[in-house]
């Protein structure tokens, strides 16, 4: 639906640009058809040369408009495809966390752990991917994103999860650019700060004892 809305928004500009180019190409034929037999074609030729000089930048601008609209559509399609992929991955992770029997469908843990620990890691990854999607879409500024990541990585589950997958995140971040690369940097900065703040918070540190 979002792709269709973007295309509808860009389509009038693209059509206008194409129409302007077509009008410029058809203008000599229209003049020839509309001009009376007594027309001074030498004089019109001089005028047409001036018109041609003026039409070149207009046609160039129209062509640039068409190219820009095509690039915009391609980027919109790519972004929507990436959003769909990340959304599907989050759903798979959440479903796996709800049904631990599905853990064996994924790759084995990168470090030795119990099934319950792996289930918590899977759920933690779903949280990180969700925050990453919000950050890439401009919904969370840098300072807030760093603070959220820091508070999560102060916990034992989040800190262990990132520590075991840290090399993968950093290797991917080296290939990223823009906000995707910046997110990995924020994640690493938050991890360093959380590790320097002291021992990770355990379950007993999270909540007060039940009455």
C-alpha angles and dihedrals in degrees: 000000000000091000091052091050092051092049091049090050094050098038097080091054093049092048091048091052093049091047091051092052091047092050091052091052093047097045097092091053092048091051092050091051096046100040119098121239092256092061116135099233094184090060091044089050090059090048092047091053089055090046090050091053090052094045094056096072091041092052090045091052091049091050091049088052091055092047091048092051091051092049090048092052092048092051091046091052092048092049092048091049091051091048091051091050094050091046092052091048092051090051091052092049093049092047090050091050089053092049110038091187086076093061091092089062089069128065116283118268115280089230131025112280142143123266091253091052090050091049090053090048091053091052091046090053089054089055092050092049091049092052090045091055091050091048094049090050090055095248095122123043122222097259094050092045092051091049093050092049092047094052091047092048091052085071120085095237095050094043094049091045095053093042090057094045098033096105090053093050093049094047091051092045090057088061095044127086137197118006093349089061091043091054091057089049091052090048092052093045091051091049093051091049093046093049091049092051092071139264115351116262114257128206090271090057093051101061142023116251116271113261 
